[in-house]
């Protein structure tokens, strides 16, 4: 019985892909990180800007984003970007829109985009951001 070489190549490629996917899972690569507590928030804010020490923060309901303020009155928004977090310090060019289930924060930078957040204290953050 002769097997077509194209079938062998296909099966070999499929096997290699499955093995690489298994290896990535075993190593814990990929996934969707979440922010769960104060330690996570402090680590994420320090990664965005070294020395930013949050005094107040609010995590989104699913842990995919956070709003944090420091003692100097600066406000930082952080969102999940792939399997890491990215953030920006908000400026007077930033805007916020309150919705029924939370808010949408626009950092004012088109490359960063808007961040949709579900927060329990959305109106407090809306006021803070509008005062920038």
C-alpha positions in Angstrom: 0.0 0.0 0.0 1.5 3.3 -1.1 0.7 6.5 0.8 0.7 9.7 -1.1 3.6 11.9 0.1 1.3 14.9 0.4 -0.8 13.0 3.0 2.4 12.2 5.0 3.4 15.9 4.9 -0.1 17.0 6.0 -0.2 14.5 8.9 3.4 15.4 10.0 2.6 19.1 9.9 -0.6 18.6 11.9 1.2 16.5 14.5 3.9 19.2 14.8 1.3 21.9 15.3 -0.5 19.9 18.0 2.8 19.2 19.8 3.7 22.9 19.8 0.3 23.9 21.1 0.7 21.3 23.9 4.1 22.6 24.7 2.8 26.2 24.9 0.0 25.2 27.2 2.4 23.2 29.4 4.7 26.2 29.7 1.8 28.5 30.5 2.2 30.8 27.6 -0.6 32.9 26.2 -3.8 33.1 28.1 -5.6 36.2 29.4 -4.1 37.8 32.5 -6.3 39.5 35.0 -5.9 42.1 37.7 -7.2 40.6 40.9 -5.9 42.7 43.8 -3.8 45.6 45.1 -0.5 43.8 44.4 -1.5 43.3 40.7 -2.6 46.9 40.4 0.6 48.3 41.9 2.7 46.0 39.7 0.8 47.1 36.5 1.0 50.8 37.3 4.7 50.6 38.0 5.3 48.8 34.7 3.5 51.6 32.8 5.3 54.3 34.6 8.0 53.6 37.2 7.3 55.4 40.5 3.5 55.8 39.9 2.1 54.8 43.3 -1.7 54.5 43.3 -3.6 55.8 46.3 -7.0 55.0 44.8 -8.0 52.5 42.2 -11.0 50.7 40.8 -10.8 47.3 39.0 -13.2 46.5 36.2 -15.6 43.7 37.1 -13.7 41.1 35.0 -10.2 42.3 36.0 -9.3 43.3 32.4 -8.7 47.0 33.2 -8.2 49.5 36.0 -8.4 53.2 36.8 -5.8 54.3 39.3 -5.0 57.7 40.9 -1.9 58.8 42.8 -1.5 61.4 45.5 -0.4 64.0 42.9 -3.9 63.8 41.3 -2.7 61.9 38.1 -5.0 59.3 36.8 -3.9 56.2 34.9 -6.0 53.9 32.8 -4.7 50.3 32.2 -6.2 47.7 29.9 -5.3 44.2 28.8 -3.3 44.2 25.5 -2.8 40.6 24.3 -1.3 38.7 27.3 0.1 41.9 28.9 -1.2 45.2 30.2 -0.8 48.6 28.7 -1.6 52.0 30.2 -1.6 55.7 29.8 -1.7 58.6 32.2 -4.8 60.7 31.4 -4.5 64.3 30.4 -6.8 67.2 29.6 -7.2 65.6 26.1 -8.7 62.6 27.7 -12.5 62.1 28.0 -14.9 59.8 29.7 -18.5 58.8 28.9 -20.7 57.2 31.5 -23.0 54.4 30.4 -25.6 52.2 32.1 -23.1 49.4 32.8 -19.9 51.5 33.4 -17.8 53.9 31.5 -15.8 54.4 28.4 -12.4 56.1 28.9 -10.7 57.7 25.9 -7.1 58.5 26.7 -6.9 61.0 23.8 -4.4 58.9 22.0 -5.7 57.2 18.9 -3.1 54.4 19.1 -4.2 53.4 22.6 -7.9 53.5 21.9 -10.9 53.6 24.2 -11.3 51.4 27.3 -14.8 50.1 28.2 -15.0 49.4 32.0 -17.7 48.1 34.3 -17.2 49.8 37.6 -19.3 50.1 40.7 -18.1 53.7 41.3 -18.2 54.9 37.7 -19.6 58.4 38.6 -16.7 59.1 41.0 -14.2 58.4 38.2 -16.2 60.4 35.7 -16.0 63.4 37.9 -12.2 62.9 38.5 -11.4 62.5 34.9 -13.5 65.5 33.9 -11.6 67.7 36.3 -8.3 67.0 34.5 
